Amino acid sequence: MIYIDLKDDLSEKMVYDYPDCPAYTIHEMLSHYPNYSAISHWHDDIEFLMIQSGQMQYNVNGKILTLEQGQGIFVNSRQMHYGFSESHRECEFFCILIHPMLLCTLPAYEKNFVLPLIRNNEVPFFIFDPGISWQAQILKQMADIYVHRKSKTAPLRILSSFSLIWALLLEHLPSASRTEDHTNTDLTAIRNMTGFIQQNYTSRISLKEIAAAGSVGISKCCKLFSRYFSQSPNLYLNQYRLNKSAQLLRETDMTITEIALSTGFGSASYYAESFRKWAGMSPGKFRKA
């Protein structure tokens, strides 16, 4: 199960696999996540994910995608995203995160090759189809990174594969229609509001405070949560608390009451009722599962 720690700018804090190479690889089953859903998050790293078996729904900036076996996805830097299965269908996948600074060995490389893509607001993501030649090449490079992730030369292999993937993306994806560094204010607002929730979920949080974190009014706040997550800010807050409580149930010996209070629930009874509706079982049964 993956849990998220935040940096000061409210992006996900990554712990890389290698001391001198900003890359992280993981193999997972979707059923390992509470309620078959990851937590919505964002980071500076580029994310690649490939479906090995089953099917997954994927939310990128509020757009719901369906990923099938053999397909993969590229998620650009600083995009809100998470995977889930509404029907609780099993899915086996691997995920690779690589910071784009790996390609910035020269200022010219950063200016001419890296920044044009990570600043391209028209490409927040791209789904790879194994039936299309250049996309199949990317899927093969993703698989190579995963297969050789524990080899002595893994950082070199990652650099080689990531460079080829990046070149293929630049050659085939549409260029931005405008060259300036345009900031999506709605995306910035939702990142700030979810970051505020993730930093303050243990305390009582009002809707007004959530909206203020994004520098928007309450009405706009609710519309943004509906657009990006198809849920209200309060439901997002409640589900984030439940996710954190699941971590404590699995990794600590804290009592149910202690967990309820430490994750922002007013009482153990309300927490137990909420957890049962969310996970389909009691906190105690979840801990033993």
C-alpha positions as CSV (number, residue, x, y, z in Angstrom):
1,M,0.0,0.0,0.0
2,I,1.3,3.5,-0.9
3,Y,1.0,6.4,1.5
4,I,1.9,10.0,0.7
5,D,4.2,12.4,2.4
6,L,4.2,16.0,1.3
7,K,6.9,18.6,0.7
8,D,6.6,22.3,1.6
9,D,5.0,23.0,-1.8
10,L,2.3,20.3,-1.1
11,S,3.6,18.0,-3.8
12,E,4.4,14.3,-3.0
13,K,7.8,13.7,-1.3
14,M,9.5,11.0,-3.2
15,V,12.0,8.5,-1.8
16,Y,14.0,7.2,-4.8
17,D,15.4,3.7,-5.3
18,Y,19.0,4.9,-6.0
19,P,21.2,7.4,-4.1
20,D,22.3,9.2,-7.3
21,C,19.4,8.5,-9.7
22,P,16.0,10.2,-9.2
23,A,13.9,7.2,-10.1
24,Y,11.4,5.0,-8.3
25,T,9.8,1.7,-9.5
26,I,7.1,-0.3,-7.8
27,H,4.9,-3.4,-8.6
28,E,1.5,-3.4,-7.1
29,M,-2.0,-5.0,-7.0
30,L,-4.9,-2.5,-6.9
31,S,-6.5,-4.6,-4.1
32,H,-3.6,-3.6,-1.8
33,Y,-5.1,-0.1,-1.7
34,P,-8.1,0.6,0.6
35,N,-11.3,0.5,-1.4
36,Y,-9.3,-0.2,-4.5
37,S,-8.3,3.4,-4.9
38,A,-5.1,5.4,-4.5
39,I,-5.1,8.9,-3.0
40,S,-5.1,11.8,-5.5
41,H,-1.7,13.4,-5.6
42,W,0.8,15.3,-7.7
43,H,4.6,15.5,-8.0
44,D,7.3,17.0,-10.2
45,D,8.3,13.6,-11.3
46,I,7.1,12.1,-14.6
47,E,5.0,9.0,-14.0
48,F,4.7,5.9,-16.3
49,L,2.3,3.1,-15.4
50,M,1.7,-0.2,-17.3
51,I,-1.1,-2.6,-16.8
52,Q,0.1,-6.2,-16.6
53,S,-3.3,-7.8,-16.0
54,G,-6.8,-6.6,-15.4
55,Q,-8.1,-3.1,-15.8
56,M,-7.8,0.2,-14.0
57,Q,-9.6,3.5,-14.1
58,Y,-7.3,6.5,-14.0
59,N,-8.2,10.1,-13.0
60,V,-5.9,12.8,-14.5
61,N,-7.1,16.3,-13.6
62,G,-10.7,15.1,-13.4
63,K,-10.7,13.2,-16.7
64,I,-11.5,9.5,-16.1
65,L,-9.6,7.1,-18.3
66,T,-9.7,3.3,-18.7
67,L,-6.5,1.4,-18.9
68,E,-6.5,-2.1,-20.3
69,Q,-4.0,-5.0,-20.0
70,G,-0.9,-4.2,-22.1
71,Q,-1.6,-0.4,-22.2
72,G,0.5,2.2,-20.4
73,I,0.2,5.9,-19.5
74,F,2.5,8.9,-19.3
75,V,1.5,11.4,-16.7
76,N,3.2,14.8,-17.1
77,S,4.9,16.7,-14.3
78,R,2.6,18.4,-11.6
79,Q,-0.7,16.8,-12.7
80,M,-3.3,15.7,-10.2
81,H,-3.8,11.9,-10.7
82,Y,-4.7,8.6,-9.1
83,G,-5.8,5.1,-10.1
84,F,-8.9,3.2,-8.9
85,S,-11.5,0.6,-9.7
86,E,-15.1,1.6,-9.1
87,S,-16.2,-2.0,-9.4
88,H,-13.3,-3.3,-7.2
89,R,-11.8,-5.2,-10.1
90,E,-8.3,-6.5,-9.5
91,C,-5.5,-5.0,-11.5
92,E,-1.7,-5.8,-11.5
93,F,0.5,-3.0,-12.6
94,F,3.9,-1.5,-12.3
95,C,4.7,2.2,-11.9
96,I,7.8,4.2,-12.6
97,L,8.5,7.7,-11.4
98,I,11.5,9.6,-12.8
99,H,12.4,13.2,-12.2
100,P,13.0,15.1,-15.4
101,M,16.2,16.6,-14.0
102,L,17.8,13.3,-15.0
103,L,17.8,14.6,-18.6
104,C,19.1,18.1,-17.7
105,T,22.8,17.3,-18.0
106,L,23.3,20.5,-20.1
107,P,21.4,23.8,-20.0
108,A,20.6,23.4,-23.7
109,Y,19.0,20.0,-23.1
110,E,16.7,21.4,-20.4
111,K,15.8,24.4,-22.6
112,N,15.3,22.6,-25.9
113,F,14.0,19.2,-24.8
114,V,12.8,19.0,-21.2
115,L,10.9,22.3,-20.6
116,P,8.9,22.3,-23.8
117,L,7.2,19.0,-22.8
118,I,6.8,19.5,-19.0
119,R,5.3,23.0,-19.6
120,N,3.0,21.8,-22.4
121,N,-0.4,22.2,-20.9
122,E,-2.0,20.4,-23.9
123,V,-0.3,17.1,-22.8
124,P,-1.2,16.4,-19.2
125,F,-1.1,12.7,-20.0
126,F,-0.9,10.2,-22.9
127,I,-2.1,6.6,-23.2
128,F,0.2,4.1,-24.9
129,D,-1.3,1.6,-27.3
130,P,0.9,-1.6,-27.9
131,G,-0.6,-1.8,-31.4
132,I,1.1,1.5,-32.5
133,S,4.8,1.1,-33.3
134,W,6.3,4.1,-31.6
135,Q,4.1,3.6,-28.5
136,A,5.1,0.0,-28.4
137,Q,8.7,1.1,-28.3
138,I,7.9,3.2,-25.2
139,L,6.1,0.3,-23.5
140,K,9.2,-1.9,-24.2
141,Q,11.5,0.7,-22.6
142,M,9.2,1.0,-19.6
143,A,9.3,-2.8,-19.2
144,D,13.1,-2.8,-19.5
145,I,13.3,-0.3,-16.7
146,Y,11.1,-2.5,-14.5
147,V,12.8,-5.8,-15.4
148,H,16.4,-4.4,-14.7
149,R,15.5,-2.2,-11.8
150,K,17.7,-4.2,-9.4
151,S,20.7,-4.7,-11.6
152,K,24.0,-3.0,-10.8
153,T,23.7,-0.9,-14.0
154,A,20.0,0.1,-13.3
155,P,20.7,3.9,-13.2
156,L,22.4,3.7,-16.6
157,R,19.6,1.6,-18.1
158,I,17.1,4.1,-16.7
159,L,18.9,7.0,-18.2
160,S,19.1,5.3,-21.6
161,S,15.5,4.2,-21.6
162,F,14.1,7.5,-20.3
163,S,16.1,9.4,-22.9
164,L,14.6,7.2,-25.7
165,I,11.1,7.5,-24.3
166,W,11.5,11.3,-24.0
167,A,12.7,11.6,-27.6
168,L,9.8,9.6,-28.9
169,L,7.3,11.7,-26.9
170,L,8.8,14.9,-28.3
171,E,8.7,13.6,-31.8
172,H,5.1,12.4,-31.7
173,L,3.1,14.5,-29.2
174,P,1.7,17.9,-30.3
175,S,3.7,21.0,-29.4
176,A,2.2,23.6,-27.2
177,S,0.2,26.2,-29.1
178,R,1.8,28.9,-27.0
179,T,5.4,29.1,-25.8
180,E,5.0,31.0,-22.5
181,D,4.9,29.3,-19.2
182,H,1.1,29.4,-18.7
183,T,-0.2,28.4,-15.2
184,N,-3.5,26.7,-14.9
185,T,-5.0,28.6,-12.0
186,D,-7.7,26.0,-11.4
187,L,-5.2,23.2,-11.2
188,T,-3.0,25.3,-8.8
189,A,-6.0,26.0,-6.6
190,I,-7.0,22.3,-6.4
191,R,-3.4,21.3,-5.6
192,N,-3.3,23.8,-2.8
193,M,-6.7,22.8,-1.4
194,T,-5.9,19.1,-1.4
195,G,-2.5,19.8,0.1
196,F,-4.1,21.8,2.8
197,I,-6.4,18.9,3.6
198,Q,-3.5,16.4,3.6
199,Q,-1.5,18.6,6.0
200,N,-4.4,19.4,8.4
201,Y,-6.7,16.3,8.3
202,T,-6.1,15.5,12.0
203,S,-7.8,18.8,13.0
204,R,-11.3,20.2,12.5
205,I,-11.4,21.7,9.0
206,S,-14.2,23.9,7.7
207,L,-15.2,24.3,4.1
208,K,-14.3,28.0,4.3
209,E,-10.7,27.1,5.3
210,I,-10.4,24.6,2.4
211,A,-11.6,27.2,-0.1
212,A,-9.2,29.9,1.4
213,A,-6.3,27.5,0.9
214,G,-7.0,27.7,-2.8
215,S,-7.8,31.4,-2.8
216,V,-11.3,30.8,-4.1
217,G,-14.8,31.1,-2.8
218,I,-16.8,28.2,-1.3
219,S,-18.9,27.8,-4.5
220,K,-15.8,27.6,-6.7
221,C,-14.1,25.3,-4.3
222,C,-17.1,22.8,-4.5
223,K,-17.1,23.1,-8.3
224,L,-13.4,22.3,-8.5
225,F,-13.7,19.2,-6.3
226,S,-16.6,18.0,-8.3
227,R,-14.7,18.5,-11.6
228,Y,-11.5,16.9,-10.5
229,F,-12.7,14.2,-8.1
230,S,-16.5,13.9,-8.7
231,Q,-17.0,14.5,-5.0
232,S,-17.5,17.3,-2.4
233,P,-14.5,18.7,-0.4
234,N,-15.9,17.2,2.8
235,L,-16.2,13.7,1.2
236,Y,-12.6,14.1,-0.1
237,L,-11.5,15.0,3.5
238,N,-13.4,12.1,5.0
239,Q,-11.9,9.6,2.5
240,Y,-8.4,10.9,3.1
241,R,-8.9,10.4,6.8
242,L,-10.1,6.9,6.2
243,N,-7.0,6.2,4.0
244,K,-4.7,7.4,6.8
245,S,-6.6,5.4,9.4
246,A,-6.1,2.3,7.2
247,Q,-2.3,2.9,7.3
248,L,-2.4,3.1,11.1
249,L,-4.5,-0.1,11.4
250,R,-2.0,-2.0,9.3
251,E,1.2,-0.5,10.7
252,T,0.6,0.3,14.4
253,D,-0.9,-1.2,17.5
254,M,-3.0,1.9,18.3
255,T,-6.5,1.2,19.5
256,I,-9.5,1.9,17.3
257,T,-10.3,4.9,19.5
258,E,-6.8,6.3,19.3
259,I,-6.8,5.9,15.5
260,A,-10.2,7.6,15.2
261,L,-9.1,10.6,17.2
262,S,-5.7,10.9,15.6
263,T,-7.2,11.0,12.1
264,G,-9.7,13.7,12.8
265,F,-12.9,11.7,13.6
266,G,-14.9,13.0,16.5
267,S,-15.6,9.6,18.0
268,A,-14.8,5.9,17.7
269,S,-18.4,5.0,16.9
270,Y,-18.6,7.5,14.0
271,Y,-15.3,6.4,12.7
272,A,-16.2,2.7,12.8
273,E,-19.5,3.4,11.0
274,S,-17.7,5.5,8.3
275,F,-15.0,2.9,7.9
276,R,-17.5,0.1,7.4
277,K,-19.3,2.0,4.7
278,W,-16.1,2.9,3.0
279,A,-14.2,-0.4,3.2
280,G,-17.0,-2.9,3.5
281,M,-15.7,-4.2,6.8
282,S,-15.1,-3.0,10.3
283,P,-11.7,-1.5,11.3
284,G,-10.9,-4.5,13.4
285,K,-11.6,-7.0,10.6
286,F,-9.5,-4.8,8.2
287,R,-6.6,-5.0,10.6
288,K,-6.7,-8.8,10.7
289,A,-7.2,-9.2,7.0
